[in-house]
Every structure is written in structure tokens, then in C-alpha cells.
Amino acid sequence: MTADRTPKVSPDVLVAHLEGESVLLHLGSKEYFRLNDTGAAIWKALERGLDEADIVAELTQDFDVDADTAAAELRRTLGELKERGLLAS
């Protein structure tokens, strides 16, 4: 993923950041989603407009994980967020 294809948070999502997790509400579907600490870190990075490389760097810095594992987790999480309509197209 390149910087010009940075995933964007959908404007249809409200978020509450809690201790160690984030809770998302999709306004269209009225569905709630709970993100664990890793998912919450990814979501916060998306809110700040970081690209994939910067998010991977943050994950390796904040969690005990290597870059390959962080990148795989990021791709998996982005796929799930997009599938649920939580990321803008």
C-alpha cells in the first residue's frame, strides 16, 4: 500500500477509545465492534492518517512483534475493517 492509498476511516463510524480497546459504532448498520489493544492501535493510527509502513513501525515499537508479523496483522485487520464497512472506499 502506498501513501496515496492510505486507508481512511469511514465517516459513518463513531469511536470510543477505552482502556486497552476501542469500541466502534457503524451509524448505518447500528452494529458495534470491539477492537483489542492491537486493533485499537491500528485504528488510532488510521485516524491520524498514517500509511501502512508507519503503522507497522508503530506496532513494532509498541508491541513485542517483528515487522513481518506486524504487517500480516495489519493486513488482516484492514481486511476485516473494510469488510465490515468501517473504512471508506
C-alpha positions in Angstrom: 0.0 0.0 0.0 1.4 3.4 -0.9 0.9 6.7 0.9 -1.7 7.9 -1.6 -3.7 4.7 -0.9 -3.7 5.1 2.9 -6.9 3.6 4.3 -9.4 6.1 5.6 -11.8 5.8 8.5 -15.4 5.8 7.3 -17.3 9.0 8.2 -20.2 6.6 9.2 -18.2 5.3 12.2 -18.2 6.7 15.8 -15.4 5.5 18.1 -14.8 5.4 21.8 -11.3 4.7 23.0 -11.3 2.9 26.3 -8.5 1.3 28.4 -6.8 -1.2 26.2 -9.5 -1.3 23.5 -11.7 0.7 21.2 -15.5 0.4 20.5 -16.8 1.3 17.1 -20.4 2.0 16.1 -21.3 1.9 12.4 -24.1 4.5 12.1 -25.6 2.9 9.0 -25.9 -0.6 10.3 -26.1 0.3 14.0 -23.6 -2.5 14.7 -21.0 -2.3 17.4 -17.4 -3.6 17.1 -14.8 -4.0 19.8 -11.1 -3.8 18.9 -8.5 -5.3 21.2 -5.3 -3.3 22.0 -3.6 -4.1 18.7 -6.8 -3.3 16.7 -7.2 -0.1 18.7 -3.6 1.0 18.0 -4.2 0.4 14.3 -7.5 2.4 14.4 -5.8 5.3 16.1 -3.0 5.3 13.5 -5.7 5.3 10.8 -7.4 8.3 12.5 -4.0 10.1 12.3 -3.7 9.3 8.6 -0.7 7.1 8.8 0.2 4.9 5.9 0.9 1.1 6.2 4.6 1.4 6.7 4.2 3.9 9.5 1.6 1.8 11.2 3.9 -1.3 11.0 6.7 0.8 12.5 4.4 1.8 15.4 3.2 -1.7 16.0 6.8 -3.0 16.2 7.7 -0.2 18.6 4.6 -0.5 20.9 4.2 -4.3 20.9 6.7 -7.2 21.2 6.4 -8.1 17.5 8.6 -8.2 14.4 7.9 -6.2 11.2 6.6 -9.2 9.2 4.2 -10.2 12.0 3.0 -6.6 12.4 2.5 -6.3 8.6 0.5 -9.5 8.5 -1.7 -8.4 11.4 -2.2 -5.0 9.8 -3.3 -6.6 6.5 -5.7 -8.9 8.3 -7.2 -6.1 10.4 -7.6 -3.8 7.5 -9.4 -6.5 5.6 -11.8 -7.1 8.4 -12.5 -3.4 8.9 -13.1 -2.9 5.2 -15.4 -6.0 5.0 -17.5 -4.5 7.8 -17.8 -1.1 6.2 -15.6 0.6 8.8 -13.2 2.0 6.2 -14.0 4.4 3.4 -13.7 3.0 -0.1 
